[in-house]
């Protein structure tokens, strides 16, 4: 008994020491070095996640444009699964970074454990209902039954989505673990888990699709296996003592308040992902009257998601820096972190947008070989989006900042602005007015408007930050006197 108690004390002592060192690192390391050290692995993390879709699209393109279009049909389903993972993950991550900044270890463990197991339960529910209502779900997401083809888009969508649904619980829990690792400043560990799964996915894709002759089912199975591999590696990170916040069954909360805090904090991420899913569905339906463009716009969406992962990754690397320093009342570091991250991510987006605009024909040719009209549609859509790509970080940075500091109303408003306030009206109106060009220009217009929408909130945050810093300095002066 005494030996067991001694062992527990040693474990707690080691955790406390790791927490102390991490706190010092997050509140004392020079901001540029800290943001880059956390942001680059996180950016690679998010880019690797996008590679799941790009790898499948590349290898599946050899099966025909119906198969390529089917991937765009299933994309909203994956967005729904990601929405659950991001809601619990971003919510828990924001709370955990603040709790660790306040040196509250037990509370951080409770939030992390509760979010992890809750996301798995929701993922299992999605799996069950998705399999039961598979065919109507695929039709609702925009699948079609073309005539004169061996396999329709609807059937390809069914084959692919079955395995995606089976992997749903693992995907949800993996997203939570990824965000928890990043919230603790452990972005490299998160990257290892995701990269490992992606390598497995990319290696298995050609083997299962072509060598084993499994076609679309092979692509889906490769993705599912890759996700499960990532889950296993990330879980090992937590149970091998490499993290500060821990996943423990004994720490799972029975109080609704814990889950409410996580869900409310993560609600902006939920809105962002669900709206992304809805926008894809509306895009799929908007091209139906034209009888073409589904495959091309699907490729453009995946390339754009890859670009957005740059901004998203840098922003999520900035999240723990913000959480720790805001809770520690290091408002000078918060301001520096915001400005540096915004500038850094904007430069990266300019470089990526320039490359995509120049090589748009090559990108389309890689995914749509032999489909001249589809490639033409995709090239113009991609170049239009490249114009506004550098504007993306302004809106996203503002949303993440308000989410972490606890202003849930503004964070939710910013998170829905790009897709809910601007993209949905654009995709409903522009195709009727401008035809296919209206479909191609929807995303660029929504990005421009969401950029303008975020500017006043950015200015407001800096004003509030200056006010908080003055108040904190006044409190310090009173204590000294």
Secondary structure, 3 states (H helix, E strand, C coil): CHHHHHHHHHHHHHHHHHHHHHHHHHHHCCHHHHHHHHHHHHHHHHHHHHHHHHHHHHHHHHHCHHHHHHHHHHHHHHHHHHHHHHHHHHHHHHHHHHHHHCCCHHHHHHHHHHHHHHHHHHHHHHHHHHHHCHHHHHHHCCCCCCCCCCCCHHHHHHHHHHHHHHCHHHHHHHHHHHHHHHHCCCHHHHHHHHHHHHHHHHHHHHHHHHHCCCHHHHHHHHHHHHHHHHHHHHHHHHHCCCCCCCCCHHHCCCCHHHHHHHHHHHHHHHHHHHHHHHHHHHHHHHHHCCCCCHHHHHHHHHHHHHHHHHHHHHHHHHHHHHHHHHHCCCHHHHHHHHHHHHHHHHHHHHHHHHHHHHCHHHHHHHHCCCCHHHHHHHHHHHHHHHHHHCCHHHHHHHHHHHHHHCCHHHHHHHHHHHHHHHHHHHHHHHHHHHCHHHHHHHHHHHHHHHHHHHHHHHHHHHHHHHHHHHHHHHHHHHHHC
